[in-house]
Amino acid sequence: MTGFAAGTAVRVRDDWPETRGPVHIRTPHYLRGMRGEVVRPLGAFPNPEDLAFARTAPVIPLYHVRFDQPSIWGEGRSGDEVVVEIFEHWLEPV
């Protein structure tokens, strides 16, 4: 895994595993493919996508990632933002 630092520009993977079978996804669908910025690393935790199915869960870094609100929903003012916790395996460097 990459180990993103605060301030790193990232993109949420535009992946739809739910189309391939039953899954648990903690990453909001409305953020897939969106560009954001890492605010801070939060530590590493067992992957909830595996825990939901009682599978052995690898420990994966988790981040606060900031997104521009108007670019997500087409409303809000410049400077409005959304901060979401996202696991590293969902993030790509920009």
N, C-alpha and C positions, 0 to 999 in steps of 0.2 A: 504494500500500500504506500501511498505517496507521503502522508504526513503533512497536510496543508498548514501553513502558518497564517496568523491573523493578517488580513489585507489581501490574501490571495484571491484572484478572480477564478471562479469555478462555474461550471455548468452542471445542472442536474441531468443525469442520463435520461435520454428520451427512450425509455424501455418500458414495455407493457407486459411483464411476466404473467399477469392475470389472464392474458389471452392464451397462455400455454398450459393452463391447469390451475388447480386450487393453490393459492398462495396467501400469505399475510404480508402486506406492504405497509410500512410505517411512513413512507415518503408521500406527501400529498400529490395526487395526480395533476393538480393545476400547476405544479412547479416543474414537471418533467420538460426538459429542453430549455428551461429558463436559466439565464445567467445571473449569478449572485456574487457575493463577496464573503469570505470567511471572516466572521467577527472574532471568534475565539474557539480553540479546541476545548472540549469538555471532559476529556478522558476517554478511556476505552471500555466498552461494555459488551456483554454477549449479544449477538445478533438476534433481535426479537423476531425477525422473519423465520428463523429456525426454531427458536424457543416456542413459538405458537403451535408448532407441530411436534413438540417434545423431541426434537432432534438435537444432537450435539451442536452447540452454537459457538462459532469462532468469536474471539474478542476483537471488536472493530472500533476504531476511533470514531467519536461522535463530535459534531461541530455545531455551533450556532452560525447560520448563514443568513445574511441580509439580502433582501430583494427589494427592488423598486416597486412599490405598490401599484402606481398607475400602469406599469407595463404588464402586470399580472391580470388585473381586472378592468383596466381601461377607465378607472375612476380614481379620485384622490388628487392631491396636489404634489407638485415637485417637492421632493424631500420626504414624502410619506414613504414608510418602509414596512416590510414584514420580516420578522426574524423567526426562523424555523430551525429546529434540531434535525440534522440530517447525518446519517451514517456515511462514512467515507466511501463505501463501495457504490454509493449512488452518485458520487461526485467525480467530475472530470476537470482537469486543469484547462483554462481558456488560453 
